[in-house]
């Protein structure tokens, strides 16, 4: 009986194993961008990333005293 289950599991897992071996190709560009970014767009992008990363940490540090209080 266990031989039947092993055979069924081998048949079912075979397509899965074969599909994993397929290679995926990345879409890489070998030319420069059509519209290069200017200094203003670069500054805005860096500012937004900085705010997205440092903003929550700054909020927590600015309100640290209210987080320390225990209101039971």
Secondary structure, DSSP 8 states (H G I E B T S, - for coil): -HHHHHHHHHHHHHHHHHHHTS--------S--SS---HHHHHHHHHHHHHHHHHHHHHHHHTHHHHH----
